[in-house]
Amino acid sequence: MFEKLAVMEQKYEELSRKISDPDIISDNKLYAQLMKEYKNLTPIIEKYREYMKAKSSFDEAKELLDGGGLDKDFKEMAQAEYDESRELMEALSQELKILLLPKDPNDDKNVIIEIRGGAGGEEASLFANSLYRMYTMYAEANGWKQEVLSANPTELGGFKEISFTIEGEGAYSRLKYESGVHRVQRVPETESQGRIHTSTVTVAVLVEADDVELDINPTDLKIDYFRASGAGGQHINKTESAVRITYLPTNVVVECQDERSQHKNKDKAMKILRSRIYEAMQEEHDAKIASERKMQVGTGDRSERIRTYNYPQGRLTDHRIGLTIYRLEDILNGNLDEVFDALATADQAAKLANQEA
């Protein structure tokens, strides 16, 4: 590992020289490419230099202790330096192993989140809205942009389904653990007996696929236009602005009727379609290498129950990692970092164990 890190440090220094070169700075594309590489290496090299500094202190202390002839006080100081440096080296070595884990190539990408009410009728639709609010508040706190692509609202203020984009650096790296079934336990407002009901909502987190990554043949698409209609028959559109696109090879169907413009609806539908096709390709790829993985916390199957939100107890439980937090209201207000950090740490630990096995 340390031979590899020494080579990486040389490369880092070379990149540092290049991004200071006026000729390279004037070439926007090359400069951006080198800066990205430099930025990705920075946390690894900084941690490696911390390790080498600790190793230097460790080696000096060891040499003093091995040499003997020290008075009592000086020997105690050298021993303390030896012990502290050794502990620090062990901790930094573990951190370096995590930093050197293969990075998910999608981590820096934007996402499309699809939320659908499951079992529980109107109560599930209302909780779908609660999850939509939670994710958009988290996005706002991080300075990320969000845009609704498609929504099917209910008359009581819920969503049968809603799809929206979140755009921002590292959006996928934080939100990728959210795919799966989210279960809610609470007393509905319509429940006169005060009984707790259990409902479910399905969340899918898709990578926003670029045109470059995915070449879709137009002949594989069947596009239908129809009149849009809103909740309770409101906002009925007199023109055929709503769009339904079917990807014929796999029969994936996407509808969009949020915009008054047919062109905008088609663009939004294509954005969702591209991401769903990309996700299917990723799943196929992951299935091929699944046998090599002991565990994956990450981008879970959307049929797997991943989390319970218990309102009477103010409790959130993530079943994948056994995490329980009694701050439900705070989490539903978009304060998700504690949950996401725990999931990322568990995922890293699983990958490390798999790598060392």
N, C-alpha and C positions, 0 to 999 in steps of 0.2 A: 504493500500500500504506500509506504513512504518513498519508494523509488518512483512510483507513479506520481506522487505529489511533488517531488523534486523536479520532474519533467514539466509538470503543470505550472510550477512557479516560473520556470524559464520562459514558458509560453506567455505567461501573464506579463512578465517584464517586457517581452518583445511586443505584446499588444499595447502596453503602456507607451512604448516609444512610437509605435505606429499612429496611435490616436492623437499624438502631439505633432505629427508631421503635417505641415500646411497643405501639401499636395493631397494627402488623404482626407484632410478636413474639408477640402473643396469638392471632393467626390461624395455627395450626400449618401448615395446608396452604399458605397463601400464603408464609409464612416459609421453609418447606422449599424451595419452588419458586425463590424469590429467592436463597436461600443456594446452591442448586445452580448457578444462573446466575453468581453472584458467584465461586464456587469455580472454575468453568470458565474464567472470564476472568482470574483472578489470575495464572497463570504468563505469559500473554500481556502483560498490562499491566506486570508486574514487568520483563520482558525489554525492553519498549518504553521504560520509564523508564531502564533501563541504557543503551539506545541513545541516548536524548536527552541523557543526562549526558555520554556519550562525544562526541556531536556538539557539545555546548557547549564542551568542552575543545578539540576540533578547530577550531571557529570562532574561538576566542580565539587559539590558536596561529597560525592562518592570518592573522588580522588583524595580529598582531605581526610576522610574517615579511613580509607585504605592505607594512607601514608602513616597514620599513627602519630604519636608524639604531641598530641593536642592537650592543652590544659582542660580541666573539667568544664568551665563555662564555654569555651570555644567549641569543645566537642558537642555539648548540648545544642549550641546554635547550628552547627553543621548537621547534626542529626535531625533537627527540626526542619531545616531547609531540604534535606534529603527526603524526609517523609512527605512534606507538603508538595514538593515537586513531583514525586512519584504519583501521589493521588491526583494531582492536576493533569499529569500526562495521561493517566488512565481515563479520566473524564473527557479530555480533549480528543483522545483516540476514538472514543465511542461517538462523539459528536462528528468527527471527521468521517467515520464509517457511514453515518446517516447522510451527511452532505454528499458523499460519493455514490449514494444509491442512484440508479438510473432515473432520470427525471421524466415524468409523464409529459410527452410532447404537447399535450393539449392544455397544460396547466395555465399558460398565459392567455388562453383564448376566452372570448366572450361566450355566454351560454344562452340557451333557450330553456326556460322552465315551463313545463306543462303540469298543471294541477287539475285533478278531476275528482269530483265527489264520488264516493263509493257507496258502501252500505250505510243506510241511515237517512236516506231521502233528504229533506230540507235541512236537517241538522248537519249532514255531511257537506251540503252546499255552503252553509254558513261558515263551517270550519275551513272549507277551501278558501274562503275570503280571508279568514284569520291568517292562514299560512301565506297567502299572497301579500297581505299587509306586513307580515313578519319579514319576508324576504326583501320586500322593497324598502323597508325601514333599515335593514342591514346594508343594502346597496347604497342608500342615501348617506348613511354614517361613514361609508368608505369612499364617498365621492364618485360612485359609479352611476351611470345613466341606465334608466329602464324605460321600456316602451312596450305597451300592450300590442300583441299581434292579432289575437283572436280571443273573444270572450262570449260566454253564453250565460248571462246573468239570470237570477231568479227574482221573483217579485218581492221577496222578503230581504233582499240585499245580499244574497249569497251568489255563488258561481257553480253551475253544473260543471263547467270547465273554463279554464283560462290559460292562455299561452302568452308569455312575455319574454323579452330579451333583457339581459343584464350585461352591460358593456363596461369593462374596466380591467385594469391590469391585475392578473391573478384571479379573476372571477371564477374560472373553472376549478382552480386549485382549492378554493375554499368551499364551493357549493357542490362539488362532485359527489360528496357522501350522502346527499339528500334523496337520491332515487330510492323509491320503495313505498311501502304502505305506512302511513302515519295514522295512528289510532287515537281518537279523542274520547275521554270519559267525562261527561258533565251532565248537569240537569238542564234540559232545554227550557227556554222561556215559556213554551207552550205546555209544559208538563205541570199539571196542577197538584199531583201527588208528591212532587219533589223527588221522583225516582231518577237515578243516574242512568243515562243512556250511553251506549257505546256506538260510535260511528267511525267510518274509515274514509281516508282521502288518499289518493295515489299521486305521487310526485315523480316526474321524470325530468332529469337534468341532462340536456343534450348539448354537445359542443356545437357552436355556431360554425357550420362548415363554409369555407370560402369556395368561390367559383373555381379557383385554381386547383383545389384539392379534389374536386368532384366534377367530373365531366358527364353531365346528363344529356343523353340523346333526346332532342325534342320529339322524335317519333315514338319515344317510350311514354309520352305524356298524353293523357286524355283530359282536356280542359272543358268544363261546363260552366256556363254563366246562368245565374238565376236571380230572382228578386229576394232581397234581404228582408228579414223581419226580426224585431227585437222581442224582449220579454213581454209577455201578455199581449202580443200582437201590436205593440207600439212601434213607432218609427218604421212603418212599412215603406219600403222603397219602391217607387213606381218604375224605376229603371232596373235593368238586370246588372247590378253592380257586384253582387256576390259571386265568389269564384270557388269552384270545386276542382281540384287537380288530382287525378289518379295516376300513380306511377305503375304502369302496366306490368313490368316484370315481377313485381312483388305485391301488387294490388294495395299499396299504401295510399290512403285517401286523406287529403287535407282540404278543409274548407276555411274560407275567410270572408266575413261580411261586415267587418267593423267600420271600414271606410266607405264614404259615399262614392269614391272613385274606383272604377273597375281595375284600372292600372295599379293603384296602390294595393288593393286587395290581392291582386295577382302576385305582386312583389313580395308581400308578406307571406302568402301561402307558399311561394317557392322557397322562401327562407326557412320555413318550418320543414318543408319536404326535404330539402337538402340535408338538414340536420338529422332528420329521421333515417334517411338512407345512410348517412355517414355513421350513425349510431349502430345500425344493423351490420355494417361492414366491420366496425370495431368489435361488436359482440362475437362475430364469426372468428375474427382474429384472436380474441381473448379465449374463446372456447378451445382453439387449437393448442394454446399453451397452458390451459387451466390445470392440466395434470401436473405441471411443474410447480404449481403454487399450493402451499399448505393452507393458506388463508388469504382472503382479500377483504379488507374492511370496505374498501373504496366504492366504486360505482355499482352499487348493489342491484340485484334483480328487482324490478319494480313490483313483483308480486310478493316480495319478502316483507314481513312486518318488521319495521326497523325501530319504531319509536312510539311511545305512549305519552299523551298529554293528559294528566289527571287534574281537572280543575278543582274538585273538592279538597284535594290534598295539596294543591299548588305545586304539583310534582311533574317533572319531565324525566322519563327513563329511556335511554337508548339501549335497546336489547342486544345490539351487536357487541358492545364493549362493557356492558354492565354498569353504565354510568347513570347515576340518579342525582338530580339537582332539584332543590326545593325553592326555585325562583321562577316559577312558570310565567308570571305576568311580565317579569323583566325580559325573559327570553322571547315571549311573543311580541315584545316591543322592539325586537331586532337585535338584542344583545346576545349574539350567538357565538362570540369568539371562544368562550370556555368550552362549548360543545364541539366546535370545529377543531380547536387545538387538541382536544382529547382524542378525536377520531383520527386526526393526522398522525399523532404520536403512536396510536395503536397500529395504524397502517404501516408506519415506518418500522416499528418493532417486529411486526409480522414478516415484513420483507427482509429485514436483517436476519431474523431467525431462519428464513427460507434460504438466504444466501449462504449462511454459515453451516447449514445442515449438510 
